[in-house]
Amino acid sequence: MEYKLYVGNLSYSTSETDLQTLFAEAGAVKSVALIKDRDSGRSKGFAFVEMETQQDMQNAISMFNGKDFQDRALSVSIARPREERSGGGFGGNRSGGSGYSNNRGRSNNNRSGGGQKRSW
């Protein structure tokens, strides 16, 4: 069984080693995964810490939730299973669309080509 914790509100300078050292105070740490932006490599400010036992996990929550660490109040809770993400496909922009214009044949001053539809 997994005993995984979500650790939020981390300083962007926090490292996996920092978290390993901190959570070892609560019990045996199985793994630490600091979540980083895939493009920049910069921390996203949260991590997942897996503890060896349920008791170690409960100790960590009671010891570190709300505790100041590197000038930030940590948010520590049991990690929820990852939700399936919709949208898939290719080209995806943040609005969930494909990234293609639905401007069929109409002039658009922001696009070169005079609004002609391209066929690929």
C-alpha positions as CSV (number, residue, x, y, z in Angstrom):
1,M,0.0,0.0,0.0
2,E,1.1,3.5,-0.7
3,Y,1.4,6.1,2.0
4,K,1.8,9.2,-0.2
5,L,1.5,12.8,1.0
6,Y,0.8,16.0,-1.0
7,V,3.1,18.8,0.2
8,G,2.1,22.3,-1.0
9,N,3.1,25.9,-0.6
10,L,6.8,25.1,-1.0
11,S,9.4,27.8,-1.7
12,Y,10.6,27.5,-5.3
13,S,14.1,27.0,-3.9
14,T,13.2,23.9,-1.9
15,S,15.0,20.8,-3.1
16,E,14.1,17.1,-2.9
17,T,17.0,16.7,-0.4
18,D,15.5,19.4,1.8
19,L,12.2,17.5,1.8
20,Q,13.9,14.2,2.4
21,T,15.7,15.6,5.5
22,L,12.6,17.3,6.9
23,F,10.2,14.4,6.5
24,A,12.7,11.9,7.9
25,E,12.0,13.6,11.2
26,A,8.5,12.1,11.1
27,G,9.6,8.6,10.0
28,A,11.0,6.5,7.2
29,V,10.8,8.3,3.8
30,K,10.3,6.0,0.8
31,S,10.5,8.6,-2.0
32,V,10.3,12.3,-2.7
33,A,9.1,13.8,-6.0
34,L,9.4,17.5,-6.4
35,I,7.1,18.6,-9.3
36,K,8.8,20.8,-11.8
37,D,7.8,22.7,-14.9
38,R,8.8,20.5,-17.9
39,D,9.9,23.5,-20.0
40,S,11.8,25.6,-17.5
41,G,12.8,23.0,-14.9
42,R,11.6,25.3,-12.1
43,S,9.7,23.9,-9.1
44,K,6.0,24.3,-9.3
45,G,5.8,24.7,-5.5
46,F,4.5,21.3,-4.6
47,A,5.8,17.8,-4.1
48,F,4.7,14.2,-3.2
49,V,6.4,12.4,-0.3
50,E,5.9,8.7,0.2
51,M,6.3,7.4,3.7
52,E,7.1,3.7,4.6
53,T,4.1,3.2,7.0
54,Q,0.7,4.7,7.7
55,Q,1.9,5.8,11.1
56,D,4.9,7.7,9.6
57,M,2.4,9.3,7.2
58,Q,0.1,10.4,10.1
59,N,3.1,11.7,12.0
60,A,4.2,13.8,9.1
61,I,0.8,15.3,8.7
62,S,0.5,16.3,12.3
63,M,4.1,17.5,12.5
64,F,4.3,19.5,9.3
65,N,0.9,20.7,8.2
66,G,0.9,24.5,8.7
67,K,4.5,24.4,9.9
68,D,6.8,27.2,8.6
69,F,9.5,25.8,6.3
70,Q,11.8,28.1,4.4
71,D,9.5,31.1,5.2
72,R,6.3,29.3,3.9
73,A,3.5,27.6,5.8
74,L,3.4,24.0,4.5
75,S,0.2,22.3,3.4
76,V,0.5,18.6,4.1
77,S,-2.2,16.1,3.4
78,I,-2.9,12.6,2.1
79,A,-2.4,12.6,-1.7
80,R,-5.5,12.0,-3.8
81,P,-5.3,9.7,-6.8
82,R,-4.5,11.5,-10.0
83,E,-7.5,12.4,-12.0
84,E,-7.8,11.6,-15.7
85,R,-7.3,14.7,-17.8
86,S,-9.5,15.3,-20.8
87,G,-8.7,17.2,-24.0
88,G,-5.8,15.0,-25.2
89,G,-5.3,15.3,-28.9
90,F,-2.7,17.5,-30.5
91,G,-2.0,21.2,-30.6
92,G,-3.9,21.7,-27.3
93,N,-4.1,25.3,-26.1
94,R,-5.1,26.3,-22.6
95,S,-8.7,26.8,-23.5
96,G,-9.0,23.1,-24.4
97,G,-9.3,23.7,-28.2
98,S,-7.1,22.3,-30.9
99,G,-5.3,25.6,-31.5
100,Y,-6.9,26.0,-35.0
101,S,-9.1,28.9,-36.0
102,N,-12.7,28.3,-36.8
103,N,-12.6,31.3,-39.1
104,R,-13.5,29.6,-42.4
105,G,-13.0,31.9,-45.4
106,R,-13.5,35.2,-43.5
107,S,-10.8,37.8,-43.5
108,N,-8.7,38.0,-40.4
109,N,-6.1,40.8,-40.1
110,N,-4.1,38.9,-37.5
111,R,-3.4,36.0,-39.9
112,S,-1.4,36.0,-43.1
113,G,-2.9,34.4,-46.2
114,G,-6.1,36.4,-46.4
115,G,-8.2,34.0,-44.5
116,Q,-7.8,31.1,-46.9
117,K,-8.3,27.7,-45.4
118,R,-5.3,25.5,-45.5
119,S,-5.5,21.8,-46.4
120,W,-2.7,19.6,-45.1
